[in-house]
Amino acid sequence: MSWLWAIVVGLVLGILARGLLPGRQNIPLWLTAIFGILGGILGNAVAGWIGVEDTRGIDWIRHILQLAGAVLIVALGTPLYASIRGQGRRTA
């Protein structure tokens, strides 16, 4: 069940990250979910490093760090995916 939860949360984080970034990100939905999962993992790691991984009530700081991690991964991963797919630079 935890894998299913990670996929759902990763998809939500990835979609939110894509919405926060300017411009259009030409990545498929499956890659959005993977980038969101990786961003969530990164955010959880940072929350652990600064000591806020588990607080009373809603862990707002951890969730913000997860979203920030997803934004970072989507921002870095989108041009990488485009260059792998051959859509990087188009010349006339």
Buried (B, 14 or more C-beta within 10 A) or exposed (E): EEEEEBBEBBBBBBBBBBEEBEEEBEBEEEBBBBBBBBBBBBBBEBBEEEEBBEEEEEBEBBBEBBBBBBBBBBBEBBEEBBEEEEEEEEEE
